[in-house]
Amino acid sequence: MRTFGAVVQALREHAGLSRSEFADIVRYSKHTVASVELGRRMPDEAFVERAEEATGNTGELRKPARHEVAPVGYGGCRPGP
């Protein structure tokens, strides 16, 4: 999972977004974003899709996430309100 998280962090930083700004855009908590970036939490499909939209990278996150994505609601990330 660290590979995926490192890619998320690099793309977020390249987009000029702080972790808080990114969390607001993808509608997940700052804590969840940090956990994904540090490889402590599996992202779900919604996280991957929203992160790609937020960073303007179509397909870049799907490659490393292919084997690391949890089904929505399966102990991975939970979207915010």
Sequence and secondary structure as in RCSB ss.txt:
>XXXX:A:sequence
MRTFGAVVQALREHAGLSRSEFADIVRYSKHTVASVELGRRMPDEAFVERAEEATGNTGELRKPARHEVAPVGYG
GCRPGP
>XXXX:A:secstr
 HHHHHHHHHHHHHTT  HHHHHHHHTS HHHHHHHHTTSS  BHHHHHHHHHHHT SSTTHHHHTTT B TTSS
S     
